[in-house]
Amino acid sequence: MRTSKDRKRVGGLGAAAVGLAALGSGEVVAAVGGASLIDAIGRTLTDTAPLRVVETTVELTGRHDKTVIRFGTVAGALAGAVGLAGLPARWHVAAAATFGAGAGALGLRQANRSAWISAGAVAAAGVLAAGLRTRPRGPLAALALGAAGTGLLAAAHNLNRDHDRKQRSAIRRIGAMGNPAVTPEDGLEDEPGLSALITPEHKFYVADVSPHPPRVDPARWRLAVTGMVAHPLRLSLADLAADAVEFDAVLVCVHNRPGQGRVANARWVGVPLADLLRHVIPASGATRLVTRAVDGYTISLPVEPLRSGELPGYLVIGMNGEPLSPTHGFPARVIVPGLYGQYTGAKWLAELELTDDSHVDYWWKRGWTSEPLWVEPQARIDVAAPGRESAGTTVVAGVAWAPPAGVAEVEVSVGGGAWQTTKLADELAPATWRRWRTTLELPPGRHTIRARVVGRSGAVQTGENRPPYPSGPGGFHAVTVEI
């Protein structure tokens, strides 16, 4: 005979199984249209969560933030199903309908307002409503329904993976961007453990609020240049490629604390924004260039510094000799060397709009400054190892950046002692990172080595430890070695 506690346990298991089946049903329907209900809900939660929650999540999860959000969304949906099951039976259908409608509203807010998202939410609500009225009787039935829900989620994953594969194939057919045959060198190619001068695409950090990159058809895509301009434009990738140039620049995330890897160097292909602005002729009242992604996300930049070159911005379509990958902004993004990634311009562009100061950006609403945020000079230690040239020496090497003016010196300090200069590799461009190396003779024991950079502008990296919010992180990168 089952006790009351056993019945509650089975009932909770059955409700979770129903919730999993409902979520799987909605995910499959959404995936047929190339979208994800889970990702859409996760994005909305990211958009609406308090800034403190967002910053803590970024700090704790690092590069796995999107995975954590997906699992959190699924867990929340299952917990919601269990909670609804605890309501009186007469409320089950109404509660399930409300649950599904809420999911649909969250989903509809994202993914280009895809009707498939709404259809997925309706399917989820229907399955959930029916299941809550007739929950599985017994643990085996609950496990079977849960297995079906898991299978539906797997099927949705495969559908979305097929959509991704087709888009990657279409992007590859575009061909090379720039000159991929040229491999830049700086003289430190043989240093083991040192970061590459040009970061490969698969190692380039990713930081954005979208759980999954939007899928854009390269043949149909056009960039609209609109707003307060004399000559509005609609530009294809071929139009942009005809006027594009190559440039080298480091990209730094505003959350990159000393020693972390949210920074990378690339050879980009893009159209100078100053050239584009000269062509469209902004109106006298146009003060902001709004870079708008296909999902509505915006980052705006002041127009006049872009026109004068004080902000050396580019409309980017290529990276390291290839078209931008979906993860890194295909089909186009805006980059301003020297600004943190959160301020440099949107990925997955749909529109450039010239407007006035009435526009409000995504991150301004979350409490970040509306002024362009320049990258703080920073040095990172990649290598601290026994020297190969002679016994008793320690090789210390790494990368440093101080865009857009460039790196003048990198110095190291041992145990809080005097700062010592290092050997700089050749500079690829002022806006890139610069590799460096030095050899130290250290006595036996434990030693803490710090590094700092002096920018060509005269700025010297400070040791003040600061969190990323609200103006970017600060502090020295330090490593400890034992001789």
Summary of the structure (lengths in Angstrom):
residues: 483
radius of gyration: 26.1
end to end distance: 68.7
largest distance: 82.0
contacts: 1631
relative contact order: 0.11
helix: 38%
strand: 24%
